[in-house]
Amino acid sequence: MSAQNTELHLTPRGRQAVRLLRTLLVALVVIGGAVLLATQSFSAAAVAESESESIGIDAEAVVVGEGESLWTVASNLGIERDTRDVVADIVEINHLDTPTVHPGQTLDVPVR
């Protein structure tokens, strides 16, 4: 029995085709990831909007500022209700597990 040479030899055109296929595969993965992220963002926004409608609260989006807490956000809305109730509404609308908010975070808040 003799050993056979099983090494693959590609022509320059074949190597170019392999590079092109590899580039297309990477591009497909990147585009697929972007589409997946965009879909999740849109569906999360739709869920938040439908949740605020289902609990009977008109809501608008507010971005948390530097140094703001959930209490600060609620009290800055100028709603003529107990701030504790407004905080509870924000927690419910946004499905928050903790009262911690971060600068730049977008929250749906009750409308005056």
Secondary structure, 3 states (H helix, E strand, C coil): CCCCCCCCCCCHHHHHHHHHHHHHHHHHHHHHHHHHHHHHHHHHHHHHHHHHHHCCCCEEEEECCCCCCHHHHHHCCCCCCCHHHHHHHHHHHHCCCCCCCCCCCEEEEECC
